[in-house]
């Protein structure tokens, strides 16, 4: 039915007329058909939408109740050919009692009927005057011309062809109580909770409702579709705004704002929810325990099957998942991360009694961030910044620009600066091991990296201090670090920060420095940001510019950080990671009238590179120095990534290779 776990869900608010069942069924059929044409596979309609919610004492009229059940029959028949499962609200008489229910329909059948459990009879609500509360245990009833239809709250509707699509239903007030039925539904395995609502509009209520719906999706690690009544309900005493939501694990994917519908238009929210992610997230959380099956949890499984449809992905995919797009949120995030890093280092300084920290500064992004964090840590524990020894170690590829920035930044921060050229020592090492300096191979490069680490370690020993690591999360994921070279330190402050976020952290400090009047520091940080990322291990160009650009060799960091997030945070397979990358870097720019950042072939090439390097370089991550985790993705062997150093990448590379056109 779906691919990669994506299911398109629509929460709709049709225009209604109070007690006009024929009109309302026409309206419900029309919005359902329109949503299906747009790709919806699950459709949720409002509470009592067959009759309208505000019928009040008309619910005592047998004519209306019988017409409602006939209206359900008409809806089922007229949507039989639509490739959707729909949940429609109506009053339903069962064994002499009247219930406020959600009827689940698919393929010309009523699959089951879920009654409302919590019946509000307070303030403007009088439901206890008409409706009986539902019960958990399902019974069998006849409804809409069918016999033996399950009726009860304890129903989970499971797609036989898409195992991740498991639907539970609750009705309006059920969400607003201390223990909503959706808790049990999620524990029974439901991944999508559908709420049929008639929540009226009050000043301030929309914001609370928004938090409530989205918060429930986060608490239950589920997709939550909430459809509310709108235009056409009686305004005798209250008004209904048609506020609809589709949420996924604490994120609002789509929303119909209050009063977005009206006399000439329906309202609705539609988005693809990622149910494979929901299942993966639940498996990852050891405290999220579901029953082996709905039956084991005391619920009944109701099977259904939707026609197979290849759905086009339309949801927005963030090309930079580690970097908030909103400037204010990004600034807050940067401040939080810098504080976490500084607190981590401050504790280590205090525990070891160290009054000196040694930082190798190259004039590049990572060492710049490490030096900024070290300065914050020293301020935090009341140590003078003169205790920070910033060491620049020019080698064969060092340029005047990076050397000048390293020097200027160290002075602007008030650190002690020391220069230790490594050329002579590395040449002596080449002579010792018999390496030709003209051969610019991995030995040529790594000898410089290891010499620099030796210098830093020995200076730290002299001063009784700590070597502060500079390598970032992206480099660790790709293994872009020299083993026992820049790979090693005494505390790695950047080990939880991806490269795309390092840039924004440095810019944040530059902006703060400018605002506080420290123009010297701001200017040098901005020039660091404008410098190409490079290890500077190969000789510079004839004009003195950097010859070795990291992203030309290992690939664009924005792609690798995107892959890193989807692989480690979400557990997605190569096919899905590739599909999401195309959405983020190719399709979305095209839809916005912009030039695509990458060709699909290029994206696939770097995806294969990511998997090759990620698996091959695990041995470096297995012996990382201590360092603070700052986000939801980390590769410490003591925390988030317990991965064998000799695991095979064959399965992942084979799937990636199969994606080649």
C-alpha positions in Angstrom: 0.0 0.0 0.0 2.8 2.4 0.9 6.5 2.6 0.5 9.2 3.2 3.1 6.5 3.4 5.8 5.0 6.6 4.6 1.2 6.8 4.9 -0.8 9.9 3.9 -3.3 10.9 6.6 -6.0 13.6 6.2 -8.0 15.2 9.0 -11.0 17.0 7.4 -13.7 19.4 8.3 -16.6 19.3 5.9 -19.3 22.0 5.8 -22.4 20.7 7.5 -26.1 21.5 8.2 -27.6 20.7 11.5 -29.8 17.5 11.3 -29.6 17.4 7.4 -28.2 13.9 7.0 -28.3 13.9 3.2 -26.4 17.1 2.9 -23.8 16.1 5.4 -23.2 12.7 3.8 -22.8 14.4 0.4 -20.3 16.8 2.0 -18.4 14.0 3.8 -18.2 11.9 0.6 -17.0 14.9 -1.4 -14.1 15.8 1.0 -13.1 12.1 1.3 -13.0 11.7 -2.4 -11.1 14.9 -2.9 -8.5 13.8 -0.2 -8.2 10.4 -1.9 -7.5 12.1 -5.2 -4.7 14.0 -3.5 -3.2 10.8 -2.2 -4.8 10.4 1.3 -4.9 6.8 2.5 -6.4 7.5 6.0 -9.2 10.0 6.4 -10.6 11.3 9.7 -13.9 13.2 9.8 -15.4 15.1 12.8 -17.5 13.9 15.7 -21.2 13.3 14.7 -20.5 14.7 11.3 -23.3 12.6 9.7 -25.9 14.6 11.7 -23.9 17.5 13.1 -22.8 17.6 16.7 -25.1 20.4 17.8 -28.5 18.6 17.3 -29.1 18.6 21.1 -32.5 17.2 21.9 -33.1 16.2 18.3 -30.9 13.2 19.2 -34.0 11.9 21.0 -35.8 11.8 17.6 -36.0 8.3 16.2 -36.1 9.7 12.7 -32.7 11.4 13.1 -31.1 8.4 14.6 -32.4 6.1 11.9 -31.4 8.5 9.2 -27.9 8.7 10.7 -27.4 4.9 10.3 -28.8 5.0 6.8 -26.4 7.9 6.2 -23.5 5.7 7.3 -24.7 3.0 4.8 -24.7 5.6 2.0 -21.3 6.9 3.0 -19.9 3.3 2.9 -21.4 2.6 -0.5 -20.3 5.8 -2.1 -16.7 5.5 -0.9 -16.4 1.8 -1.6 -14.1 2.3 -4.6 -11.9 4.9 -2.9 -8.5 3.5 -1.8 -8.9 4.9 1.8 -9.8 3.8 5.3 -12.1 6.5 6.7 -13.4 7.2 10.2 -16.8 9.0 10.3 -18.7 10.2 13.3 -22.4 9.7 14.0 -24.9 8.9 16.8 -25.7 5.1 16.8 -28.4 3.2 18.6 -27.2 -0.1 20.1 -29.4 -2.4 22.2 -31.6 0.5 23.3 -28.9 3.0 24.1 -27.5 5.8 22.0 -23.7 6.1 21.6 -21.5 8.8 20.1 -19.3 6.8 17.8 -16.6 6.7 15.2 -17.3 4.2 12.4 -14.3 2.8 10.6 -15.0 2.1 6.9 -13.0 0.6 4.1 -13.7 -1.0 0.7 -17.5 -0.9 1.1 -17.6 -2.3 4.6 -17.9 -1.1 8.2 -14.8 -2.6 9.8 -15.8 -1.6 13.3 -17.4 1.0 15.5 -15.7 2.8 18.4 -17.9 4.5 21.0 -16.8 7.6 23.0 -15.8 6.7 26.5 -15.8 10.0 28.4 -19.1 11.9 28.0 -18.9 15.5 29.0 -21.8 17.1 30.9 -20.3 20.3 32.2 -20.3 24.0 31.1 -21.6 24.1 27.5 -21.6 20.3 27.0 -24.8 18.2 27.6 -23.8 14.9 26.1 -24.7 12.9 29.2 -28.3 13.8 28.4 -28.1 11.8 25.2 -25.2 9.4 25.1 -24.1 6.4 27.0 -20.3 5.9 27.7 -18.6 3.2 25.6 -16.9 0.1 27.0 -13.5 -1.4 26.2 -14.4 -5.0 25.5 -15.8 -5.4 22.0 -19.1 -7.0 21.3 -20.7 -7.9 17.9 -23.5 -5.8 16.5 -25.5 -5.3 13.3 -25.0 -1.9 11.7 -25.6 -0.3 8.3 -26.9 -3.5 6.8 -24.0 -5.6 8.1 -24.1 -8.2 10.8 -21.3 -9.2 13.2 -19.5 -5.8 13.3 -17.2 -5.3 16.3 -18.3 -2.5 18.6 -16.2 -1.3 21.5 -13.2 0.9 22.4 -10.8 -2.0 22.3 -10.3 -2.2 18.6 -7.0 -1.8 16.6 -7.4 -1.8 12.8 -4.4 -3.4 11.1 -3.4 -3.3 7.5 -2.5 -6.7 6.3 -0.2 -5.4 3.6 1.4 -2.6 5.6 2.3 -3.9 9.0 3.3 -0.5 10.4 -0.3 0.9 9.8 -2.2 0.1 12.9 -5.1 2.5 13.7 -6.8 3.3 17.0 -9.8 5.6 17.5 -10.8 7.9 20.3 -13.5 10.6 20.3 -13.0 14.3 21.4 -13.3 14.4 25.2 -11.4 11.1 25.4 -8.2 13.0 24.8 -8.8 15.6 27.5 -9.0 13.3 30.4 -6.2 12.1 32.7 -6.0 8.7 31.1 -7.0 8.9 27.5 -8.0 5.6 25.7 -5.2 6.3 23.2 -2.7 5.2 25.9 -4.1 1.7 25.8 -4.4 1.8 22.0 -0.8 2.7 21.7 0.3 0.0 24.1 -1.8 -2.4 22.0 0.4 -1.4 19.0 -1.6 1.4 17.3 0.7 3.7 15.4 -2.0 6.1 14.2 -4.6 7.5 16.6 -7.6 9.1 15.0 -9.6 11.6 17.0 -13.1 12.7 15.9 -13.8 16.0 17.7 -16.3 18.8 18.0 -14.2 21.1 20.2 -15.7 24.5 20.2 -13.9 27.8 19.9 -13.0 29.8 23.0 -10.4 32.5 23.6 -7.1 30.8 24.3 -8.4 27.3 23.7 -6.8 26.9 20.2 -3.3 27.1 21.7 -4.1 24.7 24.5 -5.7 22.2 22.0 -2.6 22.5 19.8 -0.3 21.6 22.7 -2.6 18.8 23.8 -2.8 17.1 20.5 0.9 17.4 19.6 1.9 16.4 23.1 -0.1 13.2 22.9 1.6 12.3 19.7 5.0 12.8 21.4 4.0 10.9 24.6 2.7 7.9 22.7 5.3 8.0 20.0 2.6 7.9 17.4 0.9 9.7 14.5 -2.2 11.6 15.7 -4.9 12.9 13.4 -7.4 15.3 14.9 -10.5 16.4 12.9 -12.8 19.0 14.5 -16.2 20.4 13.5 -16.4 23.8 11.8 -18.8 25.7 9.5 -22.4 24.7 9.6 -22.7 23.6 13.3 -25.2 25.6 15.3 -24.0 28.9 16.7 -26.9 29.1 19.1 -24.5 29.2 22.1 -21.1 28.3 20.8 -18.9 28.4 17.6 -16.8 25.6 16.1 -13.7 26.7 14.3 -12.6 23.6 12.3 -9.1 23.2 13.8 -7.5 20.1 12.3 -4.1 18.5 12.9 -1.8 15.8 11.6 1.0 15.2 14.1 3.9 12.8 14.3 5.9 12.1 17.5 5.7 15.7 18.8 5.8 17.5 15.4 2.9 19.1 13.8 3.1 18.1 10.1 0.0 19.8 8.9 -2.6 22.1 10.5 -5.9 23.7 9.4 -5.9 26.9 11.5 -9.0 27.8 13.4 -11.7 29.3 11.0 -9.7 28.4 7.9 -12.9 26.8 6.5 -16.1 28.7 5.9 -19.4 28.9 4.0 -17.7 28.4 0.6 -14.8 26.1 1.5 -14.0 23.1 3.6 -11.0 22.9 5.9 -8.5 20.1 6.4 -4.9 19.1 7.1 -3.1 16.3 5.2 0.5 15.0 5.5 2.5 11.8 5.1 3.3 10.3 8.5 6.3 8.1 8.8 5.2 4.9 10.5 8.5 3.1 9.9 10.0 5.8 12.0 7.4 5.4 14.7 8.1 1.6 14.9 11.8 2.2 14.9 11.5 4.9 17.7 9.4 2.6 19.8 11.9 -0.3 19.4 14.8 2.1 20.4 13.1 3.2 23.6 13.5 0.4 26.1 10.8 1.9 28.3 8.2 1.9 25.6 6.7 -1.6 25.9 3.9 -2.7 23.7 2.1 -6.1 23.8 3.1 -8.8 21.3 -0.3 -8.3 19.7 -3.5 -6.3 20.2 -5.1 -9.5 21.5 -2.4 -9.9 24.1 -3.2 -6.5 25.4 -6.9 -7.2 25.6 -7.8 -5.6 22.3 -9.2 -7.0 19.2 -7.4 -6.8 15.9 -9.5 -5.8 12.9 -7.8 -6.6 9.6 -8.2 -4.6 6.4 -6.3 -4.1 3.2 -5.9 -1.0 1.1 -5.2 -1.1 -2.6 -1.5 -0.8 -3.4 -0.6 2.8 -4.4 2.8 4.3 -5.1 2.5 7.5 -3.2 4.5 10.6 -4.0 6.3 12.1 -1.1 5.1 15.7 -0.4 6.0 16.3 3.2 8.8 18.8 3.9 12.1 17.1 4.6 14.6 19.3 6.5 17.9 19.3 4.5 19.8 20.3 7.7 18.2 18.3 10.5 20.8 19.4 13.0 20.3 23.1 12.4 17.0 24.8 13.3 15.8 27.0 10.4 14.2 29.6 12.7 16.9 32.2 13.7 15.6 32.6 17.3 15.4 28.9 17.9 18.8 28.4 16.3 20.4 31.1 18.6 18.8 29.3 21.6 20.1 26.0 20.4 23.6 27.3 19.9 23.7 28.8 23.3 22.5 25.5 24.9 25.2 23.5 23.0 28.0 25.9 24.0 26.9 25.7 27.6 26.8 21.9 27.5 30.3 21.8 26.0 31.6 24.3 28.5 30.0 22.6 31.5 31.5 19.3 30.5 35.0 20.6 30.2 34.6 22.7 33.4 33.8 19.6 35.4 36.8 17.7 33.9 39.1 20.6 34.7 37.8 20.8 38.3 38.0 17.0 38.8 41.6 16.8 37.6 42.7 20.0 39.3 44.0 21.2 36.0 44.6 24.9 35.6 45.9 24.6 32.1 44.3 23.5 28.9 46.2 23.0 25.6 44.4 23.5 22.3 45.9 23.1 18.9 44.6 26.0 16.8 44.8 25.7 13.1 42.6 28.6 12.0 39.9 26.2 11.0 36.3 25.7 12.2 36.7 22.9 14.7 39.8 24.2 16.6 38.1 27.6 16.7 35.0 26.1 18.4 37.2 24.1 20.8 39.1 27.3 21.8 35.8 29.2 22.3 34.4 26.5 24.4 37.6 26.3 26.5 37.5 30.0 27.1 33.9 29.6 28.4 34.9 26.7 30.6 37.7 28.7 32.2 35.3 31.6 32.8 32.8 29.2 34.4 35.3 27.8 37.0 37.0 31.2 37.6 40.3 30.4 35.9 42.2 33.1 34.1 42.3 32.6 30.3 46.1 32.9 30.4 45.9 29.3 31.5 44.7 28.3 28.0 47.7 27.5 25.9 46.8 28.0 22.2 49.4 26.2 20.1 49.8 26.9 16.4 51.9 24.2 14.6 52.6 25.3 11.0 53.4 22.5 8.7 53.8 21.8 5.0 50.2 22.9 4.1 49.7 25.8 6.5 48.6 29.0 4.8 49.2 32.6 5.9 45.4 33.0 6.2 44.8 30.2 8.6 47.9 30.9 10.6 47.0 34.5 10.9 43.5 33.7 12.0 44.7 31.2 14.6 47.1 33.8 16.0 44.6 36.7 16.0 41.8 34.6 17.6 44.0 33.4 20.4 45.1 36.9 21.2 41.5 38.2 21.0 40.4 35.6 23.6 43.2 36.4 26.0 45.0 33.1 25.7 48.7 32.3 25.8 49.9 31.7 22.3 52.8 29.4 21.4 54.1 28.5 17.9 55.8 25.1 17.3 56.7 24.5 13.7 56.6 20.8 12.9 58.4 20.7 9.5 61.8 19.8 10.9 60.5 17.1 13.2 58.4 15.5 10.5 61.3 15.5 8.0 63.4 13.8 10.7 60.6 11.2 11.1 60.6 10.7 7.3 64.3 10.0 7.4 63.9 7.6 10.3 61.2 5.5 8.6 62.6 5.9 5.1 59.8 7.9 3.5 60.3 10.1 0.5 59.0 13.6 1.2 58.0 14.0 -2.4 55.4 11.2 -2.0 52.3 12.9 -0.7 50.5 9.8 0.4 48.6 8.9 3.7 52.0 8.5 5.5 53.0 12.0 4.4 49.7 13.4 5.8 49.3 11.4 9.0 52.9 11.9 10.1 52.1 15.6 10.4 48.8 14.9 12.3 50.5 12.6 14.8 53.5 15.0 15.3 51.0 17.7 16.2 49.3 15.5 18.7 52.6 14.5 20.3 53.5 18.2 20.6 50.2 18.9 22.3 50.4 16.0 24.7 53.9 16.8 25.8 53.1 20.5 26.3 50.2 19.4 28.4 52.5 17.2 30.5 54.9 20.1 31.0 52.1 22.4 32.2 50.1 19.8 34.1 47.1 20.4 31.9 44.7 18.7 29.5 44.7 18.5 25.7 41.4 19.6 24.4 40.2 17.6 21.4 38.9 19.5 18.3 37.4 16.8 16.1 33.6 16.9 15.4 30.8 14.4 15.1 30.8 14.4 11.3 34.5 13.6 11.1 34.1 10.8 13.6 31.2 9.3 11.6 33.3 9.3 8.5 36.6 8.4 10.2 38.1 11.6 8.9 40.7 11.7 11.6 44.2 10.3 12.0 44.2 7.4 14.4 46.2 8.4 17.4 46.6 11.8 15.8 43.8 14.4 15.9 41.7 11.4 16.8 43.1 11.5 20.4 42.9 14.0 23.2 42.2 14.2 27.0 38.7 15.6 26.6 36.9 16.0 23.2 34.5 18.9 23.5 33.3 18.8 19.9 32.7 15.1 19.6 28.9 15.5 19.8 28.6 18.4 17.3 28.1 17.8 13.6 30.0 19.9 11.1 27.0 21.8 9.8 26.2 22.9 13.4 29.9 23.8 14.1 29.6 26.6 11.6 26.5 28.0 13.2 28.0 27.8 16.7 31.0 29.9 15.5 28.7 32.4 13.8 26.6 32.7 16.9 29.7 33.6 19.0 30.7 36.1 16.2 27.3 37.7 16.3 27.4 37.9 20.1 30.9 39.3 20.1 29.9 42.0 17.6 26.9 42.9 19.7 29.0 43.2 22.8 31.6 45.4 21.1 34.4 42.8 20.6 35.0 43.6 16.9 38.4 42.0 16.8 37.1 38.6 17.8 34.0 38.9 15.5 36.1 39.8 12.5 38.5 36.8 12.9 35.6 34.4 13.5 33.9 35.6 10.3 37.0 35.0 8.3 37.4 31.5 9.8 33.8 30.9 8.6 34.8 32.1 5.1 37.8 29.7 4.9 37.5 26.4 3.0 37.4 23.3 5.3 40.8 21.7 5.0 43.3 19.6 7.1 46.1 21.5 5.4 48.4 18.5 5.1 49.4 19.0 1.5 51.5 22.0 0.3 49.6 25.1 -0.6 49.0 26.3 -4.1 51.6 28.6 -5.8 49.5 31.6 -4.8 49.5 30.6 -1.2 45.9 29.4 -1.0 44.6 26.1 0.4 45.2 23.2 -2.0 43.5 20.4 0.0 39.7 20.9 0.4 38.1 18.3 2.6 34.7 18.3 0.9 36.3 17.6 -2.5 37.7 14.4 -1.0 35.2 13.0 1.4 32.0 14.7 0.2 29.8 17.7 1.2 29.2 17.8 4.9 25.6 18.9 4.5 24.9 15.6 2.7 26.9 13.5 5.2 25.2 15.2 8.2 21.8 14.5 6.5 22.8 10.8 6.0 24.1 10.6 9.6 20.9 11.8 11.1 18.7 9.5 9.0 20.9 6.5 9.6 21.7 6.8 13.3 18.7 8.8 14.7 16.0 7.2 12.6 17.5 3.8 11.7 16.4 4.1 8.0 17.7 1.8 5.3 19.7 3.2 2.3 16.6 3.2 0.0 14.7 5.5 2.3 17.7 7.7 3.2 18.2 8.2 -0.6 14.5 9.0 -1.2 14.5 11.6 1.7 17.7 13.1 0.4 16.3 13.6 -3.1 13.2 15.2 -1.5 15.3 17.6 0.6 18.1 18.5 -1.9 16.4 18.0 -5.4 12.6 18.1 -5.3 12.0 20.8 -2.7 14.4 23.3 -4.4 12.7 22.6 -7.7 9.3 23.2 -6.2 10.5 26.5 -4.9 11.8 27.5 -8.3 15.4 27.1 -7.2 18.4 25.2 -8.6 18.7 21.8 -7.1 21.8 21.6 -4.9 22.9 18.2 -6.2 22.2 15.8 -9.1 20.6 12.5 -7.9 23.7 10.5 -9.2 25.9 12.7 -7.0 23.7 12.2 -3.9 23.9 8.4 -4.4 27.6 8.5 -4.9 28.2 10.3 -1.5 25.6 8.0 0.2 27.7 5.0 -0.8 30.8 6.8 0.4 29.1 7.4 3.7 28.2 3.8 4.3 31.7 2.6 3.2 33.5 4.9 5.5 31.0 4.6 8.4 31.5 0.9 8.6 35.2 0.8 7.9 36.1 3.5 10.4 34.2 2.2 13.5 37.5 1.1 15.1 38.4 4.8 15.6 35.1 5.4 17.4 35.5 2.4 19.6 38.3 4.1 21.5 37.2 7.7 21.6 38.2 10.1 24.4 35.5 11.3 26.8 33.4 14.1 25.5 29.9 15.6 26.0 26.8 14.4 24.1 24.9 17.5 23.0 22.1 16.2 20.7 20.0 13.2 19.7 22.9 11.7 17.6 26.2 10.6 19.1 28.8 8.0 18.4 30.5 7.4 21.7 31.0 3.7 22.4 30.0 4.3 26.0 26.7 5.9 25.1 24.8 5.8 21.8 26.8 3.5 19.4 27.8 0.1 20.5 28.8 -1.2 17.1 31.3 -3.9 16.3 34.5 -2.5 14.7 34.5 -5.4 12.2 30.8 -5.3 11.1 30.2 -5.8 7.4 28.7 -3.1 5.3 27.7 -5.5 2.5 23.9 -5.4 3.2 23.8 -1.6 3.2 26.1 -1.2 0.2 24.1 -3.7 -1.8 20.9 -1.9 -1.3 22.5 1.4 -2.2 24.0 -0.1 -5.3 20.6 -1.3 -6.4 19.4 2.3 -6.4 21.8 3.2 -9.3 19.8 4.2 -12.4 
